[in-house]
C-alpha cells in the first residue's frame, strides 16, 4: 500500500521550508500527489525536485540583484505564482478561493525591496506566518493607499490600517490571523534586511550629508519592545508615498531609490510619542462594534443615540466611537447616513416603492428631509434619480 507524508514531513525530509513545499505541490512539481481539502498528501518515496532550494539558502529579501523572483515565492506563500521577471523587477499573481491580485516587486537597493500590492481578495493563505530564516533581522514598512488590512495579535488586540495609514513592524510580526475585510487593498510594502540596508543607506546618507539616517536606530527607536509603530494618515506621509505610486516610467529605478532614501530620512526624525500613532483595540471591543454595526444596518428604520448603543453593546462611549471609526473609516453617524442613502439608491433603482415608503424604510421620518439629504448626496432629488436610472436601464 502506498504511504504518504505531510507537507511538514516533506519539508523536514528535503530540508525545505513548508512554504516552498506548498508551492511545489500547487505547481504540480511532485509526482503522485493527492489532495485532502487544503492539505496535500505526498508519496513517501517522492523525490525532491531538482531545482528546489534549501531552506537555509534564501531569504525573503533577495541576496543578489535580479534574484527577486526566486526569493519572493516563499515570502508571498503558496498563493503566489511568478508571472514575469526582468532584471530587478518581478511580477506575481496571488490567487485563492477569496479572490486574486498582483504584487510587483523591485530590488530597489541592496538589502531593500519595494512591493506594489494590488489585491482583490479577503485573505492571503498563511499571510500571518511569513517565512523568515532563523536569526534574520527584518524591518517592514507598509502604506495603505486604498482599502483596509486587519490583523489580530496573540495577546487579544485587533489592528486595522486604512487609507493613508503607515505601519512599521518587525518580521515576522506575531499575528494570530490577518485579512482584507473589504476584499480590496492597494498599497506598498518596503522590506529591509536591517544589517544590509543599514550599510547601504548609511553610505548614501554620508554622500548626501545626512549622516543621521541609521536604519538600525530607526528600528530600535520606533519599535522598542513593541512589534509595530502605527502612524495615521498625514500630509507628510501622503507626500512621500504618493510619489512612489507615481514614479515616472523612464526614471523608475532611480526615482524609487531616491524616494526610499527620503522615506528612511523621514522615519529617522519621527518620534514614537508624537501622538501620531493610532491605538489598536481589544478583540472583545472589535466584536462588540461589529455587532453594533450589523444591528444598526438591520434596523435602518430606527434611529439610535450613541448613548443607547453604548449601553446596549456594553462598551464605553469614547472607546465605541474611536473603535468604530478605526474599523469602518468614518464616525458612526456619517457611516449610517451614507449606508441609508446607498440603500435608498438601490431601492429607487430596483423597485417601484413610493418614495415616502423608501424614506421610512431607511430611517427618515419625513419625505421632505429624505429628499433634501438624498439630493445633497446624489446631486438629484429621489424622483429624478429614479427616472434617470430607468432610462439607463
N, C-alpha and C positions, 0 to 999 in steps of 0.2 A: 504494500500500500504506500502510495506517495505521501511523504511527510512535508509539512510546510513550516516556515518560520515567519515571525512577525517582522515589521519594518525595524523595530528596535533591535531584534536579534540579528538581522542582516547588517544593520549599521555597525554593531559591535564586531561581527564576524569579518566584515570588509574594511573596518577602520574608516567609516564614513560618517558624516552627520546624518541624523534621521531625515532632515530636510532634503538632503541630496538623494537619499533612497526613495523618498516620496516622489521626488521629481523624476527619477529614473523609472519608477513604476508608472507614473502618469504618462510619460512619453513612450511607454511600451518597450523599454530598453532591456527588460529582464524576461527571459523565456519562461513560459509555464505559469504566469501569474493567474491568480484568481482574486476576485474582489468580494469582500463582505461589507456591504454598505459603504462606509467611508474608509474602511481598512483594507489592507492588502495581505494576501497570503502568498509567500514566496517559497518556491521549492527549496528544500534543504540543500540539494545538490546544485542549485543555480550558481553560475559563475559570475564573479564581479565583472561588470562591463569594463572593457579595455581602457576607456578614457575617464573612468570615474576618478575623482580627485580624492586624495587623502584628507581626512578631517583636520589634521594639524597643518595642512599646507596652504590654506587660503584664509581670507578674512573678508568681512563684508565691505571693507574699503580696499580697493584694488592695490596690489603692491607694485604693479607695473602699469604704466600708461598704456591704454589700449586693451588691458585685461579686464575691463569693466564688465563685459557681458558674462564672462565665466564666473566672476566673484558674486555678482548681484543675484544670480539664480538662486543661490542659497539664502541670501539676505531677504528676498521677497517671498520665499516659501514655495510650497508645491503648486500654488495657483498661477505662478508666473511662467511665461513662455517667451523666450527670446525671439523677437520678430526681425530685428535688423541690428547690425553693428558696423560702425565705420570709425576708425581712428579712436578718438576719446569719447565717442557717443554710442550708447546702446539703448534700444527701444524694446520694452517688454509689454506683452499683453497679460493682464491679470484677469482671470475669469473663473467663476464658480457659479453655483446654483442661485446666488443672490444678485448676480449682475456681472459687469465687466468694466475694464478700464485700461488706461495706458500709462505706463511710467517711463519717462525719458530721462536717462541718467548720463551725466557728464563727469569724466575725470577732470575736475576743474584745476586743482593744484595737487602737488604731491602730498598725499595724506588727507585730501579733502574732496568729497564727491557732492554733486548737486543733483537732486532729483526733482523733476516736474511730475506731480501726481494729478492725473485727470481720471477720477474714479466715479463710476455709477453703479455702486454695489453697497450692500448693507454691512459686509464684513470681509476681511481677508483671512483665509484659513491660517491659523497659528500666528496671526499678526502680533499677538501678545507674547510670543515666545521666539523672538529673533535669535538666530544663531550667532553667537559671538565666541571666538576662540578663548580658551582659558587665559586669564591674565591680560586680556585686551583692555585698553583704556580709551573709551569711546565717548564722544560728545555729539548730540543730535540737536539741531535747531529746526523746528517746524513752524511754518507760517501758513495759516488758512486764508485763502483768498475768497472761497465760496464754500458753503456747506457747513458741516459740523462733524466733529470727531468726539466720541465718548469713550471713556475707559473707567474701569473700577479697580481700585487698588486693594491689595490683600488685607489692609487694615480697615476697610469699610468705606473709605472715601470714594466719591464718584467725581470725575472731572470732565469738563467739556471745553473744547475750543471752538470758537465760531469765527465768523468773518472778521478779518483784520487782526486776530489774536496771534501771538507768537509764544511758543513754549520751548525752553531749553531743558534738556534732560540728559541723563547718562544712558548708556546702552550696555546691557539690557535694563530697561526700566521695570521694576517689579509691578506687573499689571496682571490682574486676575482675568479680565476679559476686556475686549475692545470692539467698537463697532462704528459705523457711519449711519446714525439714526435717520438721516434724510435721504440715504442712498444716493448721495450727491456730494462730492468733495473735490475741490481744486485747490492746490497749494504746492509749496516747495518744501523739500527737506534737504538740509545740509548735514552730511555725516562726516565727522572728523575723527581720524586716528590721532589722538591728542599729542603723543610724542612727535610724530612726523609732521603734523600740522603746526605744532609749536615752532619747530625748526624752520619750516617754510615761511610761515607768517612772520616769524622773527627776522628772517633775512630781508624780506620785503619791507617790513616796517622800518628797519635800520636804513635802508636806501631812501625811504620816504621821510626820514627824520622823525618817525613816530614810534620811538622805541618802547612806548607803553603798551603795545599790543602783545599781550602774553596769554596764549591760549590756555595753558595750564592754570594761570592765575584767574582767567575768566571762569573756568570750571569751578575752581575752589571758592571763588568769591560769590558767584551767583547761586551755586548749589549747596555748598557747605555739606551738611548732613542730610539735606533734602534731595530726593531723586528728581525734582523738577523746579523750574522757575517760570512762572506764567506771567506774561505781560499783555494787558488788554490793548485793544486797537488804539493806535495813536498816530498822529501825523508823521512823527519821525519814523516809526516802524513802516508805515504805509509807503513813505518816500523810498526807503531802501529796497523793499521788496517789489514795489510797482515797477521799478527799473529792471529788476531781474526778470519779471514777466514779459517785459517789452524790449529785451535785448535785440539790437539790430542784427539781422542775419549775417551781413557782411563782416561784422566785427564780433560775432557772438562769443567765441572762446576768450578773446582778450577782455571783452566787456564783462563777462561773467567773473573772471579773475579779479578785476578791479572792484566789482560790486561786493564780492565776498570779502576782500580786504576791508572795504568800508563797513561791512556787517560786523566783522571782528573788532574793528575800531569802535563802532557803536556799542558793542557789548562790553568793551573794556571800560566804558565810563558809566554804565548803568549801575545804580546802587540797588541791591536787592530789597532795601527797606524804603524805597522812594514812593511807595503807595500805589505803584502801577500793577502789582500782581493781583490776580483775581482769586478769591478764596474758592477752594473745592468744597464739596458738600458730601455729608454722610449719606449712605445708601438709603437709610430709613426716610430721610427728608426728600431725597430724589423720588422715591417710590410714592410718598405722600403727594408731592407736587404733580407727578404724572397722573395719579389717580384723580386729583383735583381737576386737572385739565380735561380728562376724559369725562368727568361728571358734568362739568360746565358745557362741554360741546354736545353732550347727550341731552341737555336741558336748555336748549337755546331760547326757548320761550320764557325763561325765567331770568331775572337779574339778581345777582348775588353781591352783597357787600364784602369787602375784604375781611372785615371782622367776622362775618358769618362763615366764610371759607376757612379762616384761621381756626375757628372753634370746631367746625365740622371735621377737619382733617388733622386736628391736634398738632399744629405746627405754629411756632411763634410768628407774628405778623411780619416783622422785619426779615426774618430768615425766609419766610414764604415768598415775599416779593423779590428778594435777592436771588433765591434759588430758581424761581420761575424765569426771571429774565436771563439767567445764565443758561438754562436749558433750552428756552424757546426763542431767545434773541430779542424779545420786546417785553415791556411791562404787561401785567395781566389784562388791564382794561384795553390797552391797544391791541393785544393779541386777539381778544374776544371780539372787539369791534371789527377787525379785519376778517375773522372767521365767520361772523354773522353775515357780513356783506358778500363774502365769497359764496356762502351757502345760498344767499338770496339770488346771486347772479345765476347760479346753476338752476334754481327753481324757475327763474324768469325765462331761461333758455329752454328748459326741458319740460315744463308743464304749462297748463292753461289756468292755473290757480289765480284767483283775483289778487291784485297787488296788496289789498288790505289784509288778506289771509296770510300772504307771504310775510308781510311786516310783522304780524302777530307771532308767526312761527319762529322768527329769528329774534324775538325779544323786544320789538318796538311797540309801545302802547298807542302810538298814533301814526297813521299812514303818512301824514304830513312830515313828521320827524324822520320817518324812514326814507321818504323821498329826498329830503334835504341831505341826509347823510349819504345816501346812495349816489346822488349827483356829485357831491364833493369827492367821493372816492372814484367813481367810474367816468365822470365827465358828462353823463347823460341822466335824465330822470328815468326811473324804472320803466315807464311806459315806452319811451323812445328806445331804451336799451333792448327791450323785448322785440320791438319792431325791427330794429337793425339785425338782431340775432336771427329772426325768422327769415329775413331777406337773404342773409348769408347762407342759411341752410338750403 
